[in-house]
Amino acid sequence: MVNRSSTPMSAPQGIDPLLDQAPCGFLSVRDDGVIEYANATLLTLLGWERAALQGKNIVAILPVASRIFYQTHVFPMLRVQGAVTEIYFSLRSRSGQDIPILANGVRRQRQGDAINDCVVIPIRQRMQYEDEILRAKKQAEAAISAQKQAEATLKHQYERAVALGQITQHIRESLDLTQIFAVAAQEIRQCLAADRVGIYRFTTADEAAGGSFVSEAVAPGVDAVMVAQVPHHGFGEHYQGIRHNAGTLAIRDIHEMRLLDEHSQLFSQFQVQASLVVPLKKEADLWGLIVIHHCSGPRYWQGVEVELVESIAAQLAIAIHQADLVQRLQSELQERQRTEVRMTQINAELRRATDLLEQMAHIDPLTQIANRRRFSDRLGQEWARLSRDRLPLSLLLFDVDYFKYYNDTYGHQSGDDCLYAIAQAAQKVLGRPTDLLARYGGEEFAIILPNTIQKGAIAVARHIHQAIAALAISHHASAVGSQITISLGISTLIPSQKLTSTVLIQQADQALYRAKQQGRNRSVVFDPIMSDSR
């Protein structure tokens, strides 16, 4: 068995080797968090050697907040949606420096395993460049008035970027939409020096349904809309037109617009002179609006201000989507586990569900018993274990007598029902959790009996014959009776490193062959002379 954590970190299969020298970082991570591949660009950025980073868990390059964000947001979104776009978080270099990055990820399958590929774009260079420009503008402030104005503009942009960063960080650290909206509204109000900022949510997708403000931040001396409990057909009805164009609405002077009397009175009541409205989306649907009011007079909304609010709207859209996912997952868990009132019990149920999914990969869909793959895995494990302990291992192989005639006579659906009934009857015979019944192929079944001597294996075979006879399944096309019967071969060995489990299978198969030769409907124990006579 190859230990993947010790193999060279080369480009994953199917990916162009030129990816290693791409200008953007590239990272491949397994579901268990182990880093499978990082290109040279990312290694240089983080200060890691390829061999040193290979095989480490992704937490080695994530700050604490980013670990939480990756585990609760990025990874679940990859599993549910198969991709993430424009996710902001930080990577930690080997020297301990946190590096803000923008990541886009996609999930793919490779040889049965799920791999999460991420394109990583560091934003540090851009911030450093803007900071250098800002310092240069400050140095030239005394000489050129135009440079002073540019410097002030860049400073405002920087402050807005900081505000966006704070809001983004809060979104990453919380799933509480009420708290996230409150922080976002307050930060927008302070950053834009606005008088009122509200988060407005439409009740439904129906334009006539209206909505209400779910969060609001107001400047001192400005009336709060939420406190006044304005009916849903107020501001919401005025902004319904945004549903059609799904774009930002910047109003320099509210009095220059043609308004209905009730809308004009509403804006007058709350002293609204200018307004900026940015849509909030949940995936492709319009969820709500970010509504910004200026009350002291008309206001020209600058492009950078609009871009800032639109950027915050994009981050809030992520939070809305994440909260919706969490709510749906919680609802599903509560529905499945109504009787579970403790979190430890819920976690246990989730672990059992995970184990069940793993088990389903090893179950034959027709008979609902172990499949050939599970049989091979278990036989190898028991062979290795019993070889160390020097204990016996028995194997039973049996198939249905004249099953082809049964299918031809009664039809394939009846044949499937027959195999299911035989599998369930044989399963009930096995009393130990270490015993394994598997569908070996077609109408052939195999039973692994660890730590079982030949006498015990013969007893199990006898009980299986009895259980199948008790089914009383008619088989008038059989040459050995009027009911379904089986032929069974038994082999017992003490495993050793000098032999392989193939020998045990061959012996049981030879015994099964001899049972058929002797007239079927019987069990035969392997005898070494069978190898010479077959």
C-alpha positions as CSV (number, residue, x, y, z in Angstrom):
1,M,0.0,0.0,0.0
2,V,1.4,3.4,-1.0
3,N,1.5,6.1,1.7
4,R,0.3,9.2,-0.2
5,S,1.8,11.5,2.5
6,S,5.3,10.4,1.5
7,T,5.1,10.6,-2.3
8,P,6.7,13.5,-4.2
9,M,4.4,16.5,-4.6
10,S,4.1,16.5,-8.3
11,A,1.2,17.9,-10.4
12,P,-2.0,15.9,-9.9
13,Q,-3.0,13.6,-12.8
14,G,-4.8,15.4,-15.5
15,I,-3.4,18.8,-14.7
16,D,-1.0,20.6,-17.1
17,P,2.5,20.7,-15.5
18,L,2.7,24.4,-16.6
19,L,0.3,25.0,-13.7
20,D,3.3,24.8,-11.4
21,Q,4.7,28.1,-12.8
22,A,1.4,29.9,-13.1
23,P,1.3,33.5,-11.8
24,C,-1.5,32.5,-9.4
25,G,-1.2,30.1,-6.5
26,F,-2.8,26.6,-6.9
27,L,-3.7,24.3,-4.0
28,S,-5.2,20.8,-4.0
29,V,-6.7,19.5,-0.7
30,R,-8.3,16.2,0.1
31,D,-11.5,16.0,2.2
32,D,-9.5,15.1,5.3
33,G,-7.6,18.3,4.9
34,V,-4.3,16.8,3.7
35,I,-2.5,19.0,1.1
36,E,-1.9,16.9,-2.0
37,Y,-0.3,19.6,-4.2
38,A,0.8,23.2,-4.1
39,N,2.4,24.9,-7.1
40,A,5.7,26.7,-7.1
41,T,4.0,30.1,-7.0
42,L,2.1,29.3,-3.8
43,L,5.2,27.7,-2.2
44,T,7.2,30.8,-2.8
45,L,4.5,33.0,-1.4
46,L,4.3,30.9,1.8
47,G,8.0,30.3,2.2
48,W,7.6,26.5,2.2
49,E,9.7,23.8,0.5
50,R,7.7,21.4,-1.6
51,A,8.8,18.3,0.3
52,A,8.1,20.1,3.7
53,L,4.6,21.2,2.9
54,Q,3.5,18.0,1.1
55,G,1.3,15.8,3.2
56,K,0.6,18.4,5.9
57,N,-2.9,19.3,6.9
58,I,-4.2,22.6,5.5
59,V,-4.5,24.0,9.1
60,A,-0.7,24.3,8.9
61,I,-1.1,27.3,6.5
62,L,-4.3,28.8,8.0
63,P,-4.7,31.3,10.8
64,V,-7.2,30.4,13.5
65,A,-10.0,32.5,12.0
66,S,-9.4,31.2,8.6
67,R,-9.4,27.6,9.9
68,I,-12.9,28.2,11.3
69,F,-14.0,29.8,8.1
70,Y,-12.6,27.0,6.0
71,Q,-14.2,24.3,8.2
72,T,-17.6,26.0,8.6
73,H,-18.0,27.8,5.2
74,V,-15.6,27.0,2.4
75,F,-15.4,23.2,2.8
76,P,-19.2,22.7,3.4
77,M,-19.9,24.9,0.3
78,L,-17.5,22.8,-1.8
79,R,-19.2,19.6,-0.7
80,V,-22.8,20.9,-1.2
81,Q,-22.2,23.1,-4.3
82,G,-19.1,21.6,-5.8
83,A,-17.5,25.1,-6.2
84,V,-16.8,28.4,-4.4
85,T,-16.1,31.7,-6.0
86,E,-14.3,34.8,-4.7
87,I,-13.9,33.8,-1.1
88,Y,-11.7,36.1,1.0
89,F,-9.6,34.7,3.8
90,S,-5.9,34.5,4.9
91,L,-3.1,32.0,4.6
92,R,-0.2,31.9,7.1
93,S,3.4,31.7,5.8
94,R,6.0,29.5,7.4
95,S,7.4,32.6,9.1
96,G,4.0,33.2,10.7
97,Q,2.9,36.1,8.5
98,D,-0.8,36.2,7.6
99,I,-1.4,36.8,3.9
100,P,-4.9,37.9,2.7
101,I,-6.0,36.1,-0.4
102,L,-8.9,35.7,-2.8
103,A,-9.7,32.0,-3.6
104,N,-11.9,30.2,-6.1
105,G,-12.4,26.5,-5.6
106,V,-13.9,23.5,-7.4
107,R,-14.4,20.0,-6.3
108,R,-13.5,17.0,-8.5
109,Q,-13.3,13.3,-8.3
110,R,-10.1,11.4,-8.9
111,Q,-9.9,7.6,-8.6
112,G,-12.9,7.6,-6.3
113,D,-11.5,10.3,-4.0
114,A,-12.8,13.9,-3.7
115,I,-10.2,16.5,-4.3
116,N,-10.7,20.3,-3.7
117,D,-8.7,22.5,-6.1
118,C,-8.3,26.2,-5.2
119,V,-6.8,29.0,-7.2
120,V,-5.2,31.4,-4.8
121,I,-4.6,35.1,-5.6
122,P,-2.7,37.1,-3.0
123,I,-4.1,40.7,-2.5
124,R,-1.1,41.9,-0.5
125,Q,0.7,43.3,-3.5
126,R,-2.3,45.4,-4.5
127,M,-2.8,46.8,-1.0
128,Q,0.9,47.6,-0.8
129,Y,0.7,49.4,-4.1
130,E,-2.2,51.4,-3.0
131,D,-0.5,52.2,0.3
132,E,2.6,53.4,-1.6
133,I,0.5,55.6,-3.7
134,L,-1.2,57.0,-0.6
135,R,2.2,57.8,1.0
136,A,3.4,59.4,-2.2
137,K,0.4,61.6,-2.4
138,K,0.9,62.6,1.2
139,Q,4.5,63.7,0.5
140,A,3.4,65.9,-2.5
141,E,0.4,67.4,-0.6
142,A,2.2,70.7,0.1
143,A,3.2,71.2,-3.6
144,I,0.3,70.1,-5.7
145,S,-3.3,70.6,-4.7
146,A,-4.5,68.1,-7.2
147,Q,-2.3,65.5,-5.5
148,K,-3.8,66.4,-2.2
149,Q,-7.3,65.7,-3.6
150,A,-6.1,62.4,-5.0
151,E,-4.5,61.5,-1.7
152,A,-7.7,62.2,0.1
153,T,-9.6,60.0,-2.4
154,L,-7.2,57.1,-2.0
155,K,-7.4,57.5,1.8
156,H,-11.2,57.2,1.6
157,Q,-10.8,54.2,-0.6
158,Y,-8.5,52.7,2.0
159,E,-10.9,53.4,4.8
160,R,-13.7,51.8,2.8
161,A,-11.5,48.8,2.1
162,V,-10.8,48.5,5.9
163,A,-14.6,48.7,6.5
164,L,-15.2,46.0,3.9
165,G,-12.5,43.9,5.5
166,Q,-14.1,44.3,8.9
167,I,-17.5,43.4,7.6
168,T,-16.1,40.4,5.6
169,Q,-14.2,39.2,8.7
170,H,-17.4,39.4,10.8
171,I,-19.3,37.5,8.2
172,R,-16.7,34.7,8.2
173,E,-16.8,34.4,12.0
174,S,-20.6,34.4,12.5
175,L,-23.7,32.6,11.1
176,D,-26.1,35.0,12.9
177,L,-27.6,37.1,10.1
178,T,-29.1,39.6,12.6
179,Q,-25.7,40.4,14.0
180,I,-24.1,40.4,10.6
181,F,-26.7,42.9,9.2
182,A,-26.3,45.1,12.3
183,V,-22.5,45.4,11.8
184,A,-22.8,45.9,8.1
185,A,-25.4,48.7,8.4
186,Q,-23.3,50.5,11.1
187,E,-20.1,50.2,9.1
188,I,-21.7,51.4,5.9
189,R,-23.3,54.4,7.7
190,Q,-20.0,55.4,9.3
191,C,-17.9,54.9,6.2
192,L,-20.3,56.8,3.8
193,A,-21.3,59.3,6.5
194,A,-24.9,58.5,5.7
195,D,-27.8,59.4,7.9
196,R,-29.7,56.1,7.7
197,V,-28.7,52.6,6.4
198,G,-31.2,49.8,6.5
199,I,-31.3,46.2,5.3
200,Y,-34.6,45.6,3.7
201,R,-36.0,42.1,3.0
202,F,-38.7,41.2,0.6
203,T,-41.3,38.8,2.1
204,T,-41.5,36.6,-1.0
205,A,-40.6,36.7,-4.7
206,D,-44.0,38.1,-5.4
207,E,-43.7,41.8,-6.1
208,A,-47.0,42.6,-4.4
209,A,-45.9,41.0,-1.2
210,G,-43.7,43.8,0.0
211,G,-41.3,43.4,2.9
212,S,-39.8,45.1,5.8
213,F,-36.5,46.4,7.3
214,V,-34.7,43.7,9.3
215,S,-31.8,45.9,10.4
216,E,-31.0,49.6,10.6
217,A,-28.4,52.1,11.7
218,V,-29.2,55.8,12.0
219,A,-27.2,58.9,12.9
220,P,-27.9,60.9,16.0
221,G,-31.1,63.0,15.7
222,V,-32.4,60.9,12.7
223,D,-35.6,59.0,13.1
224,A,-35.5,55.2,12.8
225,V,-37.8,53.6,10.2
226,M,-38.0,50.3,12.2
227,V,-39.1,52.0,15.3
228,A,-41.9,53.8,13.4
229,Q,-43.1,50.4,12.1
230,V,-43.8,51.6,8.6
231,P,-46.2,49.3,6.7
232,H,-44.6,46.9,4.2
233,H,-46.2,48.7,1.2
234,G,-44.2,51.9,2.1
235,F,-40.5,51.9,1.2
236,G,-40.8,48.4,-0.3
237,E,-43.5,49.4,-2.8
238,H,-41.3,52.4,-3.9
239,Y,-38.4,50.1,-4.6
240,Q,-40.3,47.3,-6.3
241,G,-39.1,48.6,-9.6
242,I,-35.6,47.4,-8.8
243,R,-36.8,43.9,-9.2
244,H,-37.0,44.4,-13.0
245,N,-33.5,45.7,-13.6
246,A,-31.8,44.1,-10.6
247,G,-29.3,46.9,-10.5
248,T,-28.2,49.7,-8.2
249,L,-30.4,52.7,-7.9
250,A,-28.6,56.0,-7.1
251,I,-30.9,59.0,-6.5
252,R,-29.1,62.3,-6.1
253,D,-32.3,64.3,-5.3
254,I,-35.5,62.5,-4.3
255,H,-37.5,65.6,-5.2
256,E,-36.5,65.2,-8.9
257,M,-38.3,61.9,-9.1
258,R,-42.0,61.5,-9.9
259,L,-43.4,59.9,-6.8
260,L,-46.9,59.0,-5.7
261,D,-48.3,61.2,-3.0
262,E,-48.1,58.5,-0.3
263,H,-44.5,57.8,-1.2
264,S,-43.6,61.5,-1.3
265,Q,-45.2,61.9,2.2
266,L,-43.2,58.9,3.5
267,F,-39.9,60.3,2.3
268,S,-40.8,63.7,3.7
269,Q,-41.7,62.1,7.1
270,F,-38.3,60.6,7.3
271,Q,-36.4,63.6,5.9
272,V,-35.0,61.6,2.9
273,Q,-33.3,63.9,0.4
274,A,-31.1,61.4,-1.5
275,S,-31.0,57.6,-1.6
276,L,-28.7,54.8,-2.7
277,V,-30.3,51.3,-3.1
278,V,-28.2,48.2,-3.8
279,P,-29.8,44.8,-4.4
280,L,-29.1,41.8,-2.1
281,K,-29.3,38.5,-3.9
282,K,-29.5,34.9,-2.7
283,E,-28.1,33.0,-5.7
284,A,-30.1,34.2,-8.7
285,D,-33.1,35.5,-6.7
286,L,-33.5,39.0,-5.3
287,W,-33.6,38.6,-1.5
288,G,-33.7,42.2,-0.4
289,L,-32.0,45.6,-0.5
290,I,-29.3,47.8,1.2
291,V,-31.1,51.2,1.5
292,I,-29.0,54.3,2.3
293,H,-30.6,57.6,3.0
294,H,-29.1,61.1,3.1
295,C,-31.3,63.6,5.0
296,S,-29.4,66.9,5.0
297,G,-29.8,67.6,1.3
298,P,-29.2,66.2,-2.2
299,R,-26.0,64.1,-2.6
300,Y,-24.0,62.9,-5.5
301,W,-23.1,59.2,-4.9
302,Q,-19.5,58.7,-6.0
303,G,-18.5,55.6,-7.9
304,V,-16.2,54.3,-5.2
305,E,-19.1,54.6,-2.7
306,V,-21.3,52.6,-4.9
307,E,-18.6,50.0,-5.5
308,L,-18.1,49.7,-1.7
309,V,-21.7,49.0,-1.0
310,E,-22.0,46.6,-3.9
311,S,-18.9,44.7,-2.5
312,I,-20.5,44.5,0.9
313,A,-23.7,43.3,-0.8
314,A,-21.8,40.5,-2.4
315,Q,-20.4,39.5,1.0
316,L,-23.8,39.7,2.6
317,A,-25.2,37.5,-0.2
318,I,-22.6,34.9,0.8
319,A,-23.7,35.2,4.4
320,I,-27.4,34.9,3.5
321,H,-26.7,31.8,1.4
322,Q,-24.6,30.2,4.2
323,A,-27.2,30.9,6.8
324,D,-29.8,29.3,4.5
325,L,-27.7,26.2,4.1
326,V,-27.1,26.0,7.8
327,Q,-30.8,26.4,8.5
328,R,-31.7,23.7,6.0
329,L,-29.1,21.3,7.5
330,Q,-30.3,22.0,11.0
331,S,-34.0,21.4,10.0
332,E,-33.0,18.1,8.4
333,L,-31.2,17.0,11.5
334,Q,-34.0,18.0,13.8
335,E,-36.5,16.1,11.5
336,R,-34.4,13.0,11.6
337,Q,-33.6,13.2,15.2
338,R,-36.6,14.5,17.0
339,T,-36.1,12.3,20.0
340,E,-32.5,13.5,20.4
341,V,-32.2,16.4,22.8
342,R,-28.5,16.4,23.5
343,M,-25.8,17.6,21.2
344,T,-23.6,14.6,21.9
345,Q,-26.4,12.3,20.8
346,I,-26.8,14.3,17.6
347,N,-23.1,14.0,16.9
348,A,-23.3,10.3,17.5
349,E,-26.1,10.0,15.0
350,L,-24.1,11.9,12.4
351,R,-21.2,9.5,12.9
352,R,-23.5,6.6,12.5
353,A,-24.9,8.2,9.3
354,T,-21.3,8.6,8.0
355,D,-20.6,5.0,8.8
356,L,-23.8,3.9,7.0
357,L,-22.7,5.8,3.9
358,E,-19.3,4.0,4.1
359,Q,-21.1,0.7,4.6
360,M,-23.4,1.3,1.6
361,A,-20.3,1.3,-0.6
362,H,-19.7,-2.3,0.4
363,I,-23.3,-3.6,0.2
364,D,-24.7,-5.6,-2.7
365,P,-27.8,-3.7,-3.8
366,L,-29.9,-6.8,-4.7
367,T,-29.3,-8.9,-1.6
368,Q,-28.5,-6.2,0.9
369,I,-25.5,-8.1,2.2
370,A,-21.8,-7.5,1.7
371,N,-20.6,-7.3,-1.9
372,R,-17.5,-8.9,-3.5
373,R,-15.3,-5.9,-2.6
374,R,-16.3,-6.0,1.0
375,F,-15.6,-9.8,1.0
376,S,-12.1,-9.3,-0.4
377,D,-11.2,-6.5,2.1
378,R,-12.5,-8.5,5.1
379,L,-10.8,-11.7,4.0
380,G,-7.5,-9.9,3.7
381,Q,-7.9,-8.3,7.1
382,E,-8.8,-11.6,8.8
383,W,-6.0,-13.4,7.1
384,A,-3.5,-10.9,8.3
385,R,-4.9,-10.9,11.9
386,L,-5.3,-14.6,12.3
387,S,-1.9,-15.2,10.8
388,R,-0.4,-13.1,13.7
389,D,-2.5,-14.9,16.2
390,R,-2.1,-18.4,14.6
391,L,-5.9,-19.1,14.8
392,P,-8.0,-20.9,12.2
393,L,-10.0,-19.3,9.5
394,S,-12.9,-21.1,7.7
395,L,-14.5,-20.2,4.4
396,L,-17.9,-21.4,3.0
397,L,-18.8,-21.1,-0.7
398,F,-22.2,-22.0,-1.9
399,D,-24.4,-21.5,-4.9
400,V,-28.1,-22.2,-5.8
401,D,-28.6,-25.5,-7.6
402,Y,-29.9,-25.2,-11.1
403,F,-30.5,-21.5,-10.7
404,K,-30.4,-20.9,-14.4
405,Y,-33.3,-23.2,-14.8
406,Y,-35.1,-21.3,-12.0
407,N,-34.7,-18.0,-13.9
408,D,-35.8,-19.6,-17.1
409,T,-38.9,-21.1,-15.5
410,Y,-40.0,-18.4,-13.1
411,G,-38.5,-15.2,-14.6
412,H,-35.6,-13.0,-13.5
413,Q,-37.7,-11.0,-11.0
414,S,-38.5,-14.2,-9.2
415,G,-34.8,-15.0,-9.4
416,D,-33.9,-11.8,-7.8
417,D,-36.5,-12.4,-5.0
418,C,-35.1,-15.9,-4.5
419,L,-31.5,-14.6,-4.1
420,Y,-32.6,-12.0,-1.6
421,A,-34.6,-14.5,0.5
422,I,-31.6,-16.9,0.5
423,A,-29.2,-14.1,1.5
424,Q,-31.5,-13.0,4.4
425,A,-32.0,-16.6,5.6
426,A,-28.3,-17.3,5.6
427,Q,-27.5,-14.0,7.3
428,K,-29.8,-15.0,10.2
429,V,-27.7,-18.1,10.8
430,L,-24.6,-16.1,11.5
431,G,-24.5,-15.2,15.2
432,R,-21.1,-13.4,15.5
433,P,-20.4,-9.9,14.4
434,T,-17.0,-11.1,13.0
435,D,-18.7,-13.5,10.6
436,L,-19.4,-12.1,7.1
437,L,-21.9,-13.2,4.4
438,A,-21.2,-11.8,1.0
439,R,-22.6,-12.2,-2.5
440,Y,-19.6,-13.6,-4.3
441,G,-21.0,-13.4,-7.8
442,G,-24.3,-14.3,-9.6
443,E,-26.0,-16.9,-7.5
444,E,-22.8,-17.7,-5.5
445,F,-22.3,-16.7,-1.9
446,A,-19.4,-16.7,0.5
447,I,-19.2,-16.8,4.3
448,I,-16.0,-15.8,6.3
449,L,-15.8,-17.5,9.7
450,P,-12.8,-16.1,11.6
451,N,-11.4,-18.2,14.5
452,T,-13.6,-21.2,13.5
453,I,-12.4,-24.8,13.2
454,Q,-13.6,-27.2,10.6
455,K,-16.2,-28.7,13.0
456,G,-17.7,-25.3,13.6
457,A,-17.8,-24.5,9.9
458,I,-19.6,-27.8,9.2
459,A,-22.2,-26.8,11.8
460,V,-22.8,-23.4,10.2
461,A,-23.2,-25.1,6.8
462,R,-25.8,-27.5,8.2
463,H,-27.8,-24.6,9.7
464,I,-27.7,-22.8,6.4
465,H,-29.1,-25.8,4.5
466,Q,-31.8,-26.0,7.1
467,A,-32.6,-22.3,6.8
468,I,-32.9,-22.4,3.1
469,A,-35.0,-25.5,3.2
470,A,-37.3,-23.7,5.6
471,L,-37.9,-21.1,2.9
472,A,-39.7,-23.8,0.9
473,I,-39.2,-22.0,-2.4
474,S,-40.6,-24.1,-5.2
475,H,-38.2,-25.1,-8.0
476,H,-39.9,-27.7,-10.2
477,A,-37.1,-27.3,-12.8
478,S,-34.4,-28.7,-10.3
479,A,-33.0,-32.1,-10.8
480,V,-32.5,-32.7,-7.1
481,G,-35.9,-31.8,-5.7
482,S,-39.0,-29.7,-6.0
483,Q,-37.6,-26.8,-3.8
484,I,-34.6,-24.5,-3.9
485,T,-31.4,-26.2,-2.7
486,I,-27.7,-25.2,-2.5
487,S,-24.4,-26.9,-2.9
488,L,-21.7,-25.8,-0.4
489,G,-17.9,-26.2,-0.1
490,I,-16.0,-25.8,3.1
491,S,-12.3,-25.0,3.6
492,T,-10.4,-24.4,6.9
493,L,-6.8,-23.1,7.2
494,I,-4.5,-21.5,9.8
495,P,-3.3,-18.4,7.9
496,S,0.4,-17.8,7.5
497,Q,2.7,-15.4,5.7
498,K,3.8,-18.3,3.5
499,L,0.3,-18.6,2.0
500,T,-2.3,-16.2,0.7
501,S,-6.0,-16.1,1.2
502,T,-6.3,-17.2,-2.5
503,V,-5.5,-20.7,-1.3
504,L,-8.4,-20.7,1.1
505,I,-10.8,-19.6,-1.7
506,Q,-9.4,-22.2,-4.2
507,Q,-9.9,-25.0,-1.6
508,A,-13.5,-23.9,-0.9
509,D,-14.2,-23.7,-4.6
510,Q,-12.8,-27.2,-5.2
511,A,-15.0,-28.5,-2.3
512,L,-18.0,-26.8,-3.9
513,Y,-17.2,-28.3,-7.2
514,R,-17.0,-31.8,-5.6
515,A,-20.4,-31.1,-3.9
516,K,-22.0,-30.6,-7.4
517,Q,-20.3,-33.7,-8.7
518,Q,-21.7,-35.7,-5.9
519,G,-25.3,-34.8,-6.8
520,R,-25.7,-31.2,-5.3
521,N,-27.9,-30.3,-2.3
522,R,-25.0,-31.1,0.1
523,S,-21.9,-29.7,1.8
524,V,-18.4,-31.1,1.1
525,V,-15.3,-30.4,3.2
526,F,-12.1,-29.8,1.2
527,D,-9.7,-32.7,1.1
528,P,-6.2,-32.4,-0.4
529,I,-6.9,-35.2,-2.8
530,M,-9.4,-32.9,-4.5
531,S,-6.6,-30.8,-5.9
532,D,-5.2,-33.9,-7.7
533,S,-8.5,-35.3,-9.0
534,R,-10.1,-32.1,-10.4
